[in-house]
Amino acid sequence: MQGDRKSLQNIFDPTPQEKLCTDSPGKRLKVIITDLPRDKVTLAEIRDLLGQDGLLLLTAFLTLIFLIPVSIPGVSTVFGVAILLIGVSRLLNRGLWLPKRILERPLPAEKLRAGLNRGVIWFHRLECISRPHRFKWMSCNGYVDAINNCALILGAGLLMAPFGLIPFSNTLPALAILFLAIGLLQRDGVCILLGHLVNLATIVYFMLLIIGGGATIHEILQRI
């Protein structure tokens, strides 16, 4: 009888991946926090726990540090590479690849859990502007999904551009990635569209920086 009860409980209790199928990104993040080991956790365990949609959740979380006018130098490269690999893995429909020694490196679960708990606050704020299933055709599979994943990769490349000390140079691409990640998670075409538009705005902004910087250098050289 005891065994039958356990069997029935296993049938009706959701698995970690099934629990991640909630509509709210904030709820998904809480599920991830709950399922983390108490002591140490490896990147391989985190990757397996998050799954493909979870990688989008991680992508959104990695952008939060850049939502200020000037970001910390060097961080954009590290986080940008991680987001780039996530975008490539989604584009190729494969698991996230990282070197074995990085995948098996133990991380303090409590510190990670504390950071994720702080991120929950931001996700709840983002949920106020996101609505599931708006313009659903922009979150479909096929070539539309490929375009969205390429936009995610583009945003990561722009995030790694060597303009870290210039105001908004990290904020704009991070915002684009954030909109894309939340839009894909929520199947919200409006957020996805905003992500594409902010990517475009970032490219224009960088072009203006390059043109303006080139003109300034030319003028200085002429005066010399």
C-alpha positions in Angstrom: 0.0 0.0 0.0 2.9 2.3 0.9 4.5 1.6 -2.4 1.3 2.3 -4.3 1.0 5.6 -2.7 4.6 6.5 -3.6 3.9 5.4 -7.2 0.8 7.6 -7.4 2.7 10.5 -5.9 5.5 10.1 -8.5 2.9 10.2 -11.2 1.2 13.3 -10.1 4.2 15.2 -8.7 5.7 17.4 -11.5 9.4 16.8 -12.5 11.8 19.8 -12.4 11.4 20.4 -16.1 7.6 20.1 -15.9 7.6 22.7 -13.1 9.5 25.1 -15.4 6.5 25.1 -17.8 4.7 27.8 -15.7 3.7 30.9 -17.6 5.5 33.3 -15.3 9.3 33.8 -15.7 9.4 34.8 -12.0 7.8 31.5 -11.0 10.2 29.6 -13.2 13.1 31.3 -11.5 11.7 30.4 -8.1 11.5 26.7 -9.2 15.2 26.8 -10.2 16.1 28.3 -6.8 14.2 25.6 -5.0 15.8 22.8 -7.0 19.4 23.9 -6.5 21.5 21.7 -4.3 22.2 23.0 -0.8 26.0 23.0 -0.8 27.7 22.9 -4.1 26.4 23.0 -7.7 28.2 22.6 -11.0 27.4 24.4 -14.3 26.5 21.0 -15.8 23.9 20.5 -13.1 22.5 24.1 -13.7 22.5 23.5 -17.5 20.5 20.3 -17.1 18.1 21.8 -14.6 17.4 24.8 -16.8 16.9 23.1 -20.1 16.4 25.1 -23.4 13.8 27.5 -22.1 15.8 27.8 -18.9 18.7 29.1 -20.9 16.6 32.0 -21.9 15.8 32.6 -18.3 19.5 32.6 -17.5 20.1 34.9 -20.5 17.7 37.5 -19.1 19.2 37.2 -15.7 22.7 37.8 -17.0 21.6 41.1 -18.6 20.4 42.7 -15.3 23.8 43.9 -14.2 24.0 46.1 -17.4 20.8 48.0 -16.9 22.7 51.0 -15.7 24.3 53.8 -17.9 27.9 52.6 -17.3 28.8 49.0 -16.6 31.8 47.4 -15.0 34.7 46.9 -17.5 35.3 43.3 -18.5 32.1 41.8 -17.3 30.4 42.5 -20.6 32.9 40.2 -22.4 32.4 37.3 -20.0 28.6 37.5 -19.9 28.4 38.3 -23.6 30.3 35.1 -24.4 27.9 33.1 -22.3 24.8 34.7 -23.9 26.5 34.2 -27.4 26.9 30.4 -26.7 23.3 30.2 -25.5 22.1 31.9 -28.7 24.2 29.5 -30.9 23.0 26.5 -29.0 19.4 27.6 -29.6 20.0 28.3 -33.2 21.5 24.9 -33.8 18.9 23.2 -31.5 21.7 21.7 -29.3 22.6 21.7 -25.7 24.8 24.5 -24.4 28.5 23.6 -24.8 31.2 24.6 -22.4 34.6 23.2 -21.7 34.6 20.1 -19.4 36.6 21.8 -16.6 34.2 24.7 -16.5 31.2 22.5 -16.6 32.5 20.5 -13.6 33.7 23.4 -11.6 31.8 23.5 -8.2 30.0 26.7 -7.3 28.6 27.8 -4.0 24.9 27.2 -4.2 24.0 29.6 -1.5 25.6 32.6 -3.2 24.0 31.6 -6.4 20.7 31.3 -4.7 21.0 34.7 -3.1 21.7 36.3 -6.5 18.7 34.6 -8.1 16.5 35.7 -5.3 17.5 39.3 -6.0 16.7 38.7 -9.7 13.2 37.6 -8.8 12.3 41.2 -8.0 13.4 42.4 -11.5 11.5 39.6 -13.2 8.3 40.5 -11.4 8.8 44.1 -12.7 9.3 42.8 -16.2 6.2 40.8 -16.1 4.2 44.0 -15.7 5.1 45.0 -19.3 5.0 41.5 -20.8 1.8 39.7 -21.9 1.9 36.0 -23.1 0.8 35.1 -26.7 0.8 38.7 -28.2 1.7 38.6 -31.9 2.3 34.8 -31.6 3.6 34.6 -35.2 6.8 36.3 -34.0 7.6 33.4 -31.6 6.8 30.6 -34.0 9.3 27.8 -34.9 11.1 27.7 -38.2 12.7 30.7 -39.9 11.1 33.2 -37.5 12.7 31.4 -34.5 16.0 31.3 -36.4 15.8 35.1 -36.9 15.1 35.6 -33.2 18.0 33.5 -32.2 20.3 35.4 -34.6 19.1 38.6 -33.0 20.1 37.1 -29.6 23.6 36.4 -31.0 23.8 39.9 -32.5 22.9 41.4 -29.1 25.6 39.4 -27.4 28.1 40.6 -30.0 27.1 44.2 -29.5 27.4 43.7 -25.7 31.0 42.6 -26.1 31.8 45.7 -28.3 34.8 47.7 -26.9 32.7 50.7 -25.8 32.2 49.6 -22.1 33.1 53.0 -20.6 30.7 54.9 -22.8 27.3 55.5 -21.3 24.5 53.2 -22.6 27.0 51.1 -24.7 26.2 48.1 -22.5 22.7 49.1 -21.5 21.2 49.2 -25.0 22.4 45.7 -26.1 21.5 44.3 -22.7 18.0 45.7 -23.0 17.6 44.2 -26.4 18.7 40.8 -25.2 16.4 41.1 -22.2 13.4 41.9 -24.3 14.2 39.0 -26.7 14.7 36.5 -23.9 11.5 37.5 -22.0 9.6 37.7 -25.3 10.6 34.1 -26.3 9.9 32.8 -22.8 6.4 34.4 -22.8 5.7 33.9 -26.5 5.2 37.7 -26.5 5.7 39.1 -30.0 5.7 42.7 -28.7 8.7 42.1 -26.5 10.5 40.3 -29.3 9.8 43.2 -31.6 11.1 45.6 -29.0 14.3 43.5 -28.8 14.8 43.8 -32.5 14.2 47.5 -32.5 16.6 48.1 -29.6 19.3 46.0 -31.4 18.8 48.3 -34.4 19.0 51.4 -32.1 22.3 50.0 -30.6 23.8 49.6 -34.1 22.9 53.2 -35.0 24.3 54.4 -31.6 27.6 52.6 -32.2 27.8 54.0 -35.7 27.3 57.5 -34.4 30.0 56.9 -31.8 32.4 55.6 -34.4 31.7 58.5 -36.8 31.8 61.1 -34.0 35.1 59.6 -32.6 36.6 59.5 -36.1 35.7 63.2 -36.7 37.1 64.2 -33.3 40.4 62.4 -34.0 40.6 63.9 -37.5 40.1 67.4 -36.0 42.7 66.9 -33.3 45.2 65.7 -35.9 44.5 68.7 -38.1 45.2 71.1 -35.2 48.4 69.3 -34.3 
